Amino acid sequence: MLRHLWLTRLPVPLLAPTPARTAAVERRLAPLDGLGLDADTMTAAFRAVASYAQGAVQSEVALAPYTKEQGWESGDDTRRALAPPR
């Protein structure tokens, strides 16, 4: 997502199932297969991980212009600057 920032602005629509979309969902759920989870639980687990990843990327993308504006060049610079005073 960091290579394709436009992905962070896409809504997550409810899409009508098609053979291609069904195949894509099956590929995403395959790692959870065999764990004894029902389809609803597998879908919830996938959505939780996907939502976490998207949120993390959106936060990173939003922070990038601010860190550049502040002249911070690394994650360490950012952490030091934003840390509470000692």
RABEL-V186970 format. One record per residue. N is the residue number from 1. PSI is psi in degrees with one decimal (none if undefined). Layout:
BEGIN
N PSI
N PSI
END
This chain:
BEGIN
1 -32.3
2 -24.2
3 -18.9
4 76.7
5 -25.6
6 -24.4
7 -28.8
8 -15.9
9 -3.0
10 135.9
11 163.0
12 86.2
13 160.0
14 114.6
15 144.8
16 138.5
17 133.7
18 166.4
19 -40.5
20 -43.0
21 -39.0
22 -42.9
23 -40.2
24 -42.8
25 -42.2
26 -39.8
27 -40.5
28 -33.2
29 -13.0
30 -41.2
31 -21.4
32 -9.3
33 143.5
34 1.6
35 0.9
36 17.9
37 145.6
38 169.1
39 -39.7
40 -40.5
41 -40.9
42 -42.6
43 -42.0
44 -41.9
45 -44.5
46 -46.2
47 -36.6
48 -45.9
49 -44.5
50 -41.9
51 -40.4
52 -47.5
53 -45.2
54 -41.8
55 -39.8
56 -42.8
57 -42.7
58 -39.8
59 -43.4
60 -42.6
61 -41.5
62 -33.9
63 -25.4
64 -49.5
65 -34.9
66 -45.6
67 -37.4
68 -44.0
69 -35.8
70 -12.3
71 15.1
72 130.2
73 -11.2
74 169.1
75 -35.3
76 -42.9
77 -44.4
78 -47.2
79 -43.6
80 -43.6
81 -34.4
82 -4.4
83 150.2
84 150.1
85 149.5
86 none
END
